Amino acid sequence: MRPLSIAAGCALLASCAAALKNPLLPGWNPDPHVLRVDDTYYLAVSSFLTYPGLPIYQSKDLSNWELVSHALDQPDVVPIYGVGTDKGVWAPSLTHINGVFYMTSMAMWGSDPSYRTWPRIFWRSSLDLHTWSDVVWAEPYGIDPHLYRDPVSGKDYLTLMGVQNGYESWFGISQCEVNLDSGKCKGPYRNIWNGTLPMDAKARPEGPKLFRKDGYYYLLVAEGGTGVTHRATIARSKSPEGPWEGAPTNPLIFNGADTNLTIGATGHATFATTPEGRWFATILGRRNVNGWSLGRETFFVPVEWSEDGWPTMNEGEFLLPSQTFDYGPDQVRPPALFEDRFEGPDLGISWYQLRSPYTANYRVGDRGCAGQMTACGNMTDGTGVVLRPNVYTLSDRDSPAAILRKQVSLNMTFSATLLPSHKTLGPSQSVGVSVYSSGEAHIDFGLRGCRNSTGLCVFIDKTVDSPGPGTAPNSTEETLAITSIPADFTLHVRALYDKYALGYSAGSTDAVHWILDFPSDLVPTNFDGIMFALFASGNGLPWPFDGPEVGFSRVKEVYYAEHWTDYQS
């Protein structure tokens, strides 16, 4: 028999006054770490291959969050070049020590044991989360680092998933007292706890978080990998160095016991309190749609403590979409539409590039073409984002001329209007929109020069199943009766839970001509999630020196109500 959800119980009791809903941060926002300082909550998430890196959100009420900054806001600070899918920068933690914020994370440049390309831990500090110190590189390597200052001894501890010895390279929860200025261990580096599951490559403990409550130190970890068996477990000790005693309430959250649940892969928890002293956690999870998901999102879970000092999460029940919590006000859902006309001088904070850009891949704001129509190739002056195409595509392990936004709803429309141009495109020159999960999984469509006729064609390239270097994507094209990009030519993506539809309109009042729909699992998500990309590319060739200037005048996202059941079927 399926358990009665908290939300269902509230429907029977007039005394329930719940409001906050999950997901807390919809869209691809994995590995959340929440921190409260005074009356403000901060939340950091992983960025992997996207730049700027390590997004930081801010909230006053736990329900409504604003993206306010990034801890990696300069390409050369922690450079991510030439690395593949599921690598990059991940698993951040935020700590506040003596009025200073510390953002701790790790950079994964590869995973080839022959070359021992292990992830390296680093941190930066800031007084305001906008101006950052130089990077401090830690001496231990591993993943999921957390800095903690013991309020009793004043010692600083670095806790991580690290190697237990230098030979077999088994990973467990490791720790040392650390120097915050140098990154070097000041005390012994040792393994402190290996969680509750048998140790293997998939179940090793990770994501350690240290905190203190009522005379005990607690060690909160993730176990079971980031898939179906993902969970949160906890141990306690009278010392931050252990020994550690596992909780009788473990696992604290585990939706993997029923794989038909809509919310799955729950884990990687961080505990925090409200100003009133109520405890809660943020975790990552997935909303499954027939086995597919938008990516790992940020979820909220209430935490309660027993008289004997052990926590429970969500009253020991499964986390369900129907639940609401009285920790914050109602979120406005669906949210108001998003529109960006790229008025400059900078790109909006919610746009990203792939890997660390080392060339200028775009220009925002005034296109600067007054009196230069021949050189610029555009019909009109004005605002917009002008892409500076290079030889790279979204499949290459480099930084293409592309900007991306996270898909934040499974019931929405993404529309992007191209800049007009007097010049035509060649068969190797493309400009368009992509439904992007990774270099191996993205569906691109837009305009390019026709391969077998004159003029421009609408193309669709399906890059799936790792086509490999030199392999052309599954491609189709439709000839248009135009030789240059007209005004108000708009590309549309309609997302509707388990499918996407692609289409275009040729004028501001024209109906959308839909040309393809495809199942969402054609772009599977793993560590990464779904993003919408604006791109232009020479597709292996340099963009012609006298080629057209291409880009987009505006982007609009329209969101519709989402309806979720607690179980997939």
C-alpha positions as a printed Julia matrix, in Angstrom:
569×3 Matrix{Float64}:
  0.0    0.0     0.0
  1.38   3.41   -0.96
  1.87   5.81    1.96
 -0.45   8.77    2.44
  1.47  11.87    1.41
  1.84  14.86    3.71
 -0.05  16.93    1.12
 -2.93  14.46    1.14
 -3.01  14.59    4.92
 -3.16  18.39    4.82
 -6.15  18.19    2.53
 -8.04  16.49    5.37
 -6.92  18.91    8.07
 -7.88  22.57    8.08
 -4.89  23.34   10.32
 -2.32  22.7     7.57
 -0.97  25.97    6.15
  1.61  24.76    3.64
  2.78  26.77    0.66
  6.33  26.13   -0.58
  6.46  23.64   -3.47
  9.1   21.52   -5.2
 11.28  21.77   -7.1
 12.84  24.68   -5.28
 15.0   25.54   -8.31
 13.46  23.99  -11.45
 15.72  23.12  -14.33
 19.28  21.86  -14.28
 20.55  22.93  -10.83
 22.45  19.96   -9.35
 24.38  19.41   -6.11
 22.77  22.28   -4.19
 24.41  23.66   -1.07
 22.27  26.04    0.99
 23.6   28.51    3.55
 21.81  31.09    5.66
 23.57  34.24    6.85
 21.33  36.41    9.07
 18.01  36.7     7.21
 19.29  35.76    3.75
 19.61  32.32    2.17
 22.28  31.53   -0.4
 22.38  28.47   -2.62
 25.25  27.28   -4.84
 24.97  24.62   -7.56
 27.32  22.81   -9.92
 28.19  24.2   -13.34
 30.21  21.37  -15.0
 31.24  22.63  -18.48
 29.34  25.93  -18.45
 30.88  29.36  -17.98
 30.56  31.46  -15.85
 30.87  28.75  -13.26
 29.35  27.95   -9.86
 26.04  29.87   -9.88
 24.87  31.44   -6.62
 21.19  32.1    -5.93
 19.75  34.29   -3.17
 16.42  34.31   -1.33
 14.75  36.03    1.6
 11.81  33.63    1.92
 13.06  30.18    0.71
 10.39  30.15   -2.02
 11.64  32.75   -4.47
 15.24  32.66   -5.65
 17.28  35.06   -7.77
 20.5   34.24   -9.57
 22.89  36.91   -8.25
 26.46  35.89   -9.08
 29.0   33.24  -10.08
 32.1   32.28   -8.16
 34.04  31.61  -11.38
 33.53  34.79  -13.35
 36.85  34.94  -15.22
 37.75  32.31  -17.85
 41.37  31.9   -16.75
 40.7   31.44  -13.0
 39.89  27.71  -13.19
 40.25  27.01  -16.92
 38.17  24.19  -18.4
 39.57  23.42  -21.85
 39.12  20.41  -24.1
 37.29  18.22  -21.59
 34.34  15.98  -22.34
 30.82  15.49  -21.06
 30.25  15.18  -17.29
 33.58  16.83  -16.46
 34.38  20.37  -15.36
 33.47  22.06  -12.07
 31.0   20.52   -9.65
 29.8   19.85   -6.11
 30.27  23.3    -4.52
 29.88  24.14   -0.86
 29.4   27.55    0.76
 30.85  28.37    4.17
 30.76  31.62    6.16
 33.79  32.1     8.43
 34.41  35.33   10.36
 32.27  37.35    7.96
 33.88  35.87    4.83
 32.2   33.55    2.31
 34.2   30.57    1.07
 33.16  28.79   -2.11
 34.78  25.36   -2.24
 34.58  23.09   -5.29
 36.68  20.9    -7.56
 37.81  20.85  -11.18
 37.67  17.59  -13.13
 39.85  17.79  -16.24
 39.67  14.08  -17.03
 39.29  10.6   -15.59
 42.0    8.53  -17.22
 43.75   6.53  -14.47
 46.75   5.96  -16.75
 47.5    9.67  -16.53
 46.08  10.11  -13.01
 43.92  13.05  -14.01
 42.14  13.19  -10.68
 39.9   16.09   -9.68
 41.61  18.93   -7.84
 39.96  20.85   -5.03
 40.01  24.64   -4.73
 38.3   27.52   -2.98
 37.81  31.26   -3.32
 36.71  33.74   -0.68
 34.56  36.85   -0.87
 32.99  39.46    1.37
 30.01  40.05   -0.91
 29.83  37.06   -3.34
 30.71  39.39   -6.2
 34.39  40.23   -5.74
 36.51  37.13   -5.26
 39.99  36.31   -4.0
 42.58  34.39   -5.97
 42.05  30.64   -6.13
 43.56  28.52   -3.37
 44.35  24.99   -4.57
 44.04  22.32   -1.89
 46.68  19.69   -1.41
 44.34  16.64   -1.29
 42.54  15.61   -4.45
 39.04  14.22   -4.63
 35.48  15.48   -5.05
 32.69  17.18   -3.09
 34.83  19.25   -0.7
 33.48  21.07    2.34
 35.22  23.62    4.59
 34.15  23.77    8.22
 35.44  25.85   11.13
 34.96  24.16   14.49
 33.37  26.76   16.79
 34.95  25.07   19.82
 38.6   24.68   18.78
 38.75  27.25   15.98
 40.33  24.65   13.68
 39.45  24.58    9.97
 38.65  21.19    8.45
 38.55  20.11    4.82
 36.31  17.08    4.38
 35.93  15.39    1.0
 35.49  12.15   -0.87
 39.17  11.28   -1.27
 41.48   8.32   -1.61
 42.07   6.13    1.42
 45.53   5.17    0.23
 47.77   5.9    -2.72
 47.79   2.41   -4.2
 44.32   0.86   -4.56
 42.68   4.31   -4.87
 39.55   3.32   -2.98
 37.57   6.44   -2.23
 35.84   7.22    1.06
 35.16  10.22    3.27
 38.53  11.75    4.12
 39.59  14.77    6.14
 42.42  16.93    7.37
 42.83  20.11    9.33
 43.68  22.65    6.65
 45.32  26.04    6.22
 42.77  28.28    4.48
 45.5   30.47    2.96
 47.73  27.75    1.51
 45.36  24.82    0.99
 47.8   22.46    2.71
 46.94  20.02    5.46
 48.01  21.12    8.96
 47.2   17.75   10.5
 46.96  14.1     9.45
 45.07  13.26    6.28
 42.88  10.25    7.08
 39.79   8.3     6.15
 37.06   9.03    8.73
 33.87   7.18    7.61
 32.7    5.05    4.72
 28.95   5.35    5.12
 26.39   2.58    5.35
 26.68   0.72    2.03
 29.27  -1.79    0.79
 32.12   0.03   -0.93
 32.26  -0.18   -4.72
 32.72   2.2    -7.65
 29.05   3.24   -7.64
 28.14   3.22   -3.95
 31.1    5.0    -2.42
 30.16   7.8    -0.01
 30.44  11.39   -1.22
 29.16  14.92   -0.61
 30.25  15.21    3.07
 28.93  18.14    5.14
 29.97  18.86    8.74
 27.9   20.8    11.28
 27.42  20.97   15.05
 24.23  20.73   17.1
 23.64  20.25   20.85
 27.17  19.11   21.61
 27.42  16.65   18.69
 29.2   16.98   15.38
 27.22  15.55   12.47
 28.6   14.2     9.21
 25.98  14.23    6.44
 26.89  12.31    3.26
 25.44  11.05   -0.01
 25.56   7.39   -0.97
 24.51   5.07   -3.77
 25.7    7.17   -6.71
 23.63   9.88   -8.32
 21.08   7.54   -9.91
 18.17   5.45   -8.66
 19.95   4.31   -5.48
 21.0    7.82   -4.42
 20.28   8.67   -0.76
 21.34  10.8     2.21
 22.81   9.28    5.38
 24.26  10.75    8.55
 26.59   9.97   11.46
 27.61  11.82   14.63
 30.54  12.17   16.98
 31.73  14.18   19.95
 34.66  15.37   17.82
 34.82  16.69   14.24
 37.53  14.07   13.69
 35.35  11.13   14.8
 34.9    8.28   15.52
 31.48   8.33   13.84
 28.28   6.54   14.78
 25.7    6.02   12.02
 22.09   7.06   12.65
 19.33   4.51   13.25
 17.17   6.68   10.98
 19.37   6.06    7.9
 18.74   6.51    5.04
 17.28   9.94    5.75
 15.87  10.36    2.25
 15.65   7.58   -0.35
 13.07   7.6    -3.14
 14.78   4.67   -4.87
 12.75   2.13   -2.92
  9.94   2.71   -5.45
 11.26   3.36   -8.96
  7.81   4.39  -10.17
  7.94   7.59   -8.13
  8.02  10.79  -10.17
 10.8   12.26   -8.01
 13.9   10.07   -8.04
 17.67  10.12   -7.44
 17.19  12.02   -4.16
 20.35  12.82   -2.21
 23.37  15.14   -1.83
 21.78  16.93    1.11
 22.77  20.06    3.0
 21.09  21.06    6.3
 20.3   24.63    7.35
 17.97  26.5     9.7
 15.52  29.34    9.38
 15.9   32.44   11.6
 13.18  30.9    13.77
 15.26  27.75   14.29
 13.37  25.35   12.0
 15.57  22.84   10.19
 15.39  21.92    6.51
 17.55  20.5     3.75
 18.2   21.07    0.09
 18.82  18.0    -2.06
 19.15  17.12   -5.7
 16.56  15.0    -7.44
 14.96  14.31  -10.79
 11.37  14.62  -11.97
 10.99  11.54  -14.13
  8.86  11.5   -17.27
  8.71   7.91  -18.5
 12.28   7.39  -17.35
 13.61  10.69  -18.74
 14.22  13.92  -16.85
 15.09  17.55  -17.46
 18.21  17.01  -15.36
 19.05  17.09  -11.68
 17.09  19.85   -9.96
 17.12  21.39   -6.48
 14.47  20.19   -4.01
 13.43  21.25   -0.51
 12.92  18.78    2.37
 11.85  19.52    5.97
 14.07  18.15    8.76
 12.98  17.23   12.27
 15.0   16.1    15.28
 14.11  13.4    17.79
 14.71  13.66   21.52
 17.72  11.37   21.23
 19.4   13.72   18.75
 18.82  12.04   15.4
 17.25  13.74   12.38
 14.54  12.56   10.02
 13.8   14.09    6.62
 10.25  14.5     5.32
  8.91  12.51    8.29
 10.56   9.41    6.82
  8.25   9.45    3.78
  8.96   9.57    0.07
  9.32  13.07   -1.38
  6.3   13.73   -3.64
  5.37  16.52   -6.09
  2.0   16.96   -4.35
  3.62  18.0    -1.07
  3.77  21.62    0.06
  5.59  23.05    3.07
  4.84  25.99    5.36
  8.43  27.28    5.32
  7.72  29.98    2.74
  5.06  31.68    0.64
  3.54  30.37   -2.56
  5.79  30.55   -5.58
  4.25  32.16   -8.66
  3.8   29.27  -11.08
  3.83  29.38  -13.98
  6.2   32.34  -13.79
  5.9   35.45  -15.91
  7.37  35.22  -19.39
 11.09  35.83  -19.88
 12.24  38.17  -22.64
 15.75  39.33  -23.53
 16.4   41.92  -26.25
 20.16  41.95  -25.59
 20.3   45.66  -24.98
 23.72  45.41  -23.37
 26.3   46.31  -22.49
 26.69  42.84  -20.96
 25.05  39.51  -21.52
 22.33  38.67  -18.98
 23.44  36.72  -15.93
 21.42  33.62  -16.88
 23.29  33.02  -20.17
 26.24  30.63  -20.35
 28.99  29.52  -22.69
 30.58  26.08  -23.03
 33.93  25.56  -21.32
 36.24  28.5   -20.64
 36.04  30.91  -23.58
 39.42  32.19  -24.71
 38.17  34.25  -27.67
 35.31  36.76  -28.0
 32.4   34.63  -29.19
 29.68  37.29  -29.16
 28.95  41.0   -28.89
 25.93  42.45  -27.08
 24.02  45.7   -27.49
 24.56  48.26  -30.25
 25.64  46.33  -33.31
 27.82  49.23  -34.35
 26.97  49.03  -38.07
 25.99  52.65  -38.73
 27.39  53.61  -42.12
 28.89  50.11  -42.55
 26.06  48.14  -44.09
 28.37  46.47  -46.6
 30.86  45.39  -43.94
 28.28  44.37  -41.37
 25.82  42.83  -43.78
 22.77  43.7   -41.69
 19.68  45.53  -42.79
 19.18  47.69  -39.72
 21.07  48.99  -36.74
 19.95  48.36  -33.19
 20.41  46.03  -30.28
 20.89  42.28  -30.24
 23.52  39.64  -29.67
 25.93  39.23  -32.57
 27.66  35.85  -32.59
 31.24  35.6   -33.81
 31.29  32.15  -35.42
 34.37  29.97  -35.34
 35.15  26.51  -36.69
 33.65  24.69  -33.69
 30.21  23.13  -33.3
 28.25  22.17  -30.2
 29.7   18.65  -30.56
 33.34  19.74  -30.3
 35.34  19.81  -27.06
 35.96  23.5   -27.35
 34.13  26.83  -27.02
 31.81  27.34  -30.0
 30.11  30.65  -30.72
 27.1   29.79  -28.6
 25.22  31.1   -25.59
 22.9   28.86  -23.57
 20.08  29.13  -21.02
 18.79  26.42  -18.71
 15.39  24.99  -19.58
 13.33  25.71  -16.46
  9.95  24.19  -17.37
  8.65  21.08  -19.11
  5.66  22.98  -20.46
  6.97  26.03  -22.28
  7.9   27.65  -25.58
 11.36  29.03  -26.38
 11.44  31.5   -29.3
 14.5   33.22  -30.78
 14.33  35.88  -33.52
 17.32  36.12  -35.84
 19.04  39.34  -36.85
 18.31  40.15  -40.48
 21.06  40.21  -43.07
 21.53  41.29  -46.71
 24.1   38.56  -47.3
 23.49  34.87  -47.79
 24.97  31.87  -46.0
 27.03  29.08  -47.5
 26.35  25.36  -46.91
 28.98  25.27  -44.14
 27.67  28.35  -42.34
 24.8   27.85  -39.92
 22.95  29.89  -37.33
 20.23  28.51  -35.13
 18.87  27.11  -31.9
 19.65  23.83  -30.14
 17.98  21.6   -27.59
 21.24  20.75  -25.85
 22.11  18.14  -23.25
 25.75  17.4   -24.11
 28.18  17.3   -27.0
 26.87  13.83  -27.78
 23.17  14.65  -27.4
 21.7   17.78  -28.99
 19.18  18.62  -31.7
 20.07  21.74  -33.73
 17.93  23.62  -36.19
 18.14  26.95  -37.98
 19.29  28.45  -41.27
 22.21  27.64  -43.55
 23.04  27.76  -47.23
 21.3   24.92  -49.07
 23.57  22.05  -50.03
 21.82  21.08  -53.26
 20.2   24.33  -54.35
 20.62  28.09  -54.13
 19.33  30.22  -51.3
 18.76  29.38  -47.65
 17.42  26.21  -46.09
 15.96  25.4   -42.71
 18.05  22.52  -41.41
 17.73  20.01  -38.57
 20.83  18.18  -37.32
 20.3   15.38  -34.83
 23.5   14.62  -32.94
 22.81  11.57  -30.81
 24.51   8.34  -29.76
 28.04   9.8   -29.9
 28.5   10.01  -33.69
 32.27  10.42  -33.28
 34.85  12.69  -34.91
 34.27  13.32  -38.6
 30.82  11.73  -38.57
 28.05  13.93  -39.94
 24.95  14.21  -37.77
 21.6   12.89  -38.94
 20.61  15.89  -41.05
 17.59  17.11  -43.02
 16.84  20.43  -44.68
 13.89  22.29  -46.2
 14.45  24.87  -48.95
 13.07  28.36  -48.42
 12.32  30.96  -51.07
 14.83  33.4   -49.59
 18.5   34.19  -50.16
 19.17  36.15  -46.97
 17.84  36.23  -43.43
 14.67  38.36  -43.34
 13.44  40.49  -40.47
 11.35  38.72  -37.82
 12.45  35.21  -38.78
 11.91  33.3   -35.53
 12.84  29.79  -34.44
 10.55  28.09  -31.92
 10.96  25.14  -29.54
  7.81  23.79  -27.88
  8.57  21.61  -24.85
  5.74  19.46  -23.59
  6.88  16.96  -20.96
  8.08  13.95  -22.98
  8.49  15.58  -26.38
  9.79  18.63  -28.22
  8.52  20.3   -31.38
 10.64  22.52  -33.65
  9.27  25.18  -35.96
  9.71  28.63  -37.47
  7.71  31.7   -38.36
  8.7   34.18  -41.08
  6.99  37.29  -39.75
  5.89  38.82  -36.48
  2.25  37.81  -37.09
  2.82  34.57  -39.0
  1.72  31.24  -37.6
  4.44  28.78  -36.64
  5.32  26.21  -39.28
  6.16  23.12  -37.25
  8.64  20.85  -39.01
  9.64  18.15  -36.49
  8.68  16.7   -33.16
 10.78  14.15  -31.31
 10.73  12.31  -27.98
 12.62  14.01  -25.19
 14.68  10.91  -24.43
 16.49  11.53  -27.72
 18.52  14.03  -25.64
 19.23  12.02  -22.47
 20.57  13.71  -19.35
 23.17  12.38  -16.94
 25.16  14.79  -14.74
 24.2   17.62  -17.1
 20.69  18.83  -17.96
 18.78  20.41  -20.82
 19.66  23.89  -22.07
 18.54  25.97  -25.04
 21.43  27.26  -27.13
 21.79  30.08  -29.64
 24.7   29.26  -31.92
 26.49  30.01  -35.18
 29.23  27.89  -36.69
 31.51  27.43  -39.68
 31.15  23.69  -39.06
 34.86  22.93  -39.33
 35.72  25.84  -41.62
 36.55  29.46  -40.76
 33.64  31.86  -41.09
 34.19  33.8   -44.36
 36.01  37.09  -43.87
 33.25  38.78  -45.86
 30.45  36.62  -44.55
 27.27  37.95  -42.98
 27.05  39.11  -39.41
 24.6   36.76  -37.65
 22.9   36.68  -34.31
 19.6   37.24  -32.54
 17.53  40.31  -31.8
 15.46  38.81  -28.99
 14.58  35.65  -27.08
 11.24  34.97  -25.43
 10.19  32.13  -23.13
  6.51  31.54  -22.35
  5.67  29.15  -19.51
  2.47  27.19  -18.97
  1.08  25.38  -15.95
  2.76  22.09  -15.1
  0.78  19.15  -13.76
  2.58  16.4   -11.9
  1.39  13.21  -10.28
  3.25  11.51   -7.45
  3.82   8.39   -9.53
  4.88   8.09  -13.16
  2.03   5.71  -13.95
